């Protein structure tokens, strides 16, 4: 997946969150947006994903040279973010069965292998509402890593993770970012130490 932005901008009321974003994001590359909390990183990610409309400018999506309609881009994207909620009435097993109806797991992973991958086998029949915040984040990251998709979007990926889980994230993000277009929104350098393409959202504020 390639994403090309031209004069992309977003504002709320009279305040520009970002403006004049002219970037070409290429398949197989990892891009990080940095900036303080509330600076607009998450907003830019949501606009790129099609979840939120831009105020100005255009976004072009293409997959293996074929243009993708903005209405269909959701089929090719997975996101793990604090503002996206899991269905808490489901058990982990039920959540996984529901999710994979829409986005299958990458080749070679069964539901059981997924649960082992996120290191929560004892919680497979436990309702999500009884999970700790760290366990929920592990589920979100697991679904993002192991869902079949061309684009991987991670917003504050180590939120609520303990030291062991951060190490788990750091290892797996580099594995599952391969051959995908990957975005990371972060103000924690340890979340993106491997990333060669870093943009500060403050460089895209209006003067």
N, C-alpha and C positions, 0 to 999 in steps of 0.2 A: 504494500500500500504506500502511495505517495500522497502527500497533502501539500497543496500550494495555496498560500494566502496572499491576497493583494489588497493593500490599504485597509486591513482588517481593524475594526474598532468597536468598542462597546462602551456605552455610557448608561448611567442610571441618573435620571433627571438631568441635571446640568453638569454632572461630574463624569469626565472620561476616565474609565478604569484602565483602558489601554487604547492606543491609537497608532495608526500607520504601521501595523505589523505586516511586513513583507518578507516571508520566509518560505523556504522549500524544505519540507520534512520528507526524508527518503527512507524507503523500506530497508530494514537491516540496521538502522541507526538508532541511537538512544539520545534523547533530548531532555534536558532538565531546565525547568523554570524556577528561578530562585526569587526570594524577596520576603520581607517580613509578613507576619500574619495580617491579613486584611489588605494586602497590596494588590491582589487581583489575579494571583496564580490560578486559583481554582476556577475563577470566572473564565479565564482564557481557555482552560482545559474543557470546560463545559461548552464553550462556543465551538471549539475544534471538534468536539464529539457530536455536535448537532443537537445537544440537549437544550441549549439556549441560543436564541437567534442573535446574530451580530447587529450592531446599530449602523454599521457602514462596512463597505468592502465585500470581498467575495472569498469563498473557499472552494477549491477544486479538489476532488478526490479521484484517484485512479488506482486500479489494481491490475498489475501486469499489463499496463498500457491501455486498459479499458476504463473509460470514465464511469464513476459510480454516482448515482443520484444522491443528493443530500438526504432524500427521504428513505434511502436504503442503507445509509452508512452504519446505522445501529447494528446491522447484521454482522458487521466486520469488526466491531469494537467490544472490548471488555474493560471495565473500570472497577478499581477498588478505591473507595474514598470514604472518609468519615461521614459525609452527608448522605450516603446511600445506605438504606436500612435493609437488613435481612428480614425474612418473614418469620417472626419470633414464635408463632404458634406451631411451626413445623419442627420436627426433630431434625438432626443433622442428615440422617438418611433420607427423610422426606424432602428436605430442602434440595439435596443433591439430585434426587429423582425429578423434581420440578424444574430445576435449572437446566438440566441436560435435555429436557424436551425442546428447549429453544437454542441452546448452544452445547453441542456435544463436547466431550472431553477429547484431548489430543490423543492421537493413536497410541495404543498400548496401555492406556489407563482405564481400569474398571472403577466402579464406585468404591469397592473395597480398597483398591490401590490409592484412590484419592484420599480416603479417610486416613490411611496409613501415612500418606505423604504429608498431611497437615498435622500428623502426630496426635490425633484425637480418637483412637479406636475405642476407648472406654466411654466416649461421649456420643457414639453413633446413634443411640436411641434416646438421647436427652434433648429436651426442647431447647431451641435456640435462646428463648427468653431466660433460661437459667445459665447460659454461658457467661463467663466473665468477659470484660471488654477486650482483653487480650486474645481470648479464644475466638471471639467474633471476628477480630481483625485477621487472625490466622485463616479463618474460613473465607473471608473476602479475598485475601491474597491468593489462597489456593484456587479459588474459582477463577481468578484473573490469570494466574499462571497456566492452569491446566485446561482452560476452555479453548476450543479451536477458534482462533481469530487472527486477523492480520495486524490489528492494532492493540497494543497493551497500554493502558493509562493508569498510573498510580499516583494518587494524591496523598501526601503525608503517609507513606507506606509503613513506617515503623511506629505509628501512633499506637499507644497502649501495649506495645510489645516489651517483654522482659529481655534481658541480655541474651539468653539462649535463643529466643525467637528472632531477635534482631540478626543474630549470626545465621539463622536459618533463612531469613529474608535475603541477606547479603549474598549468600551462596546461590540461592535459587533464582534471584532476579537476573543474574548474569547468564544463567543457563537458559531461562525461558524468554529472555529478550532477543535471543539469537533468531535471525531471519524475520523478525517482526519490526514494525515501527513502534518504538516505545517512548512514552512520555512519563516524566517524573516531576511532580510539583513538590518542592521541599525547601526548607530552610535549615535542614540538618545535613551537613556535608557527608556524614558517614552513609547516608542513604544513596548517594550518587557518586562515590569516589571513582567508579569505573567509567563514568560518562564523559565523553570528549566534547559534547556540544552543550554549553551552559549559557542560558540567557537570563539576565536580570530583568524582571518585569518593570522595574523602575525606568529602564531605558525606553520604554514604550508609553510613558505618561505624556500627556499634552503639556506644553509649556504655558 
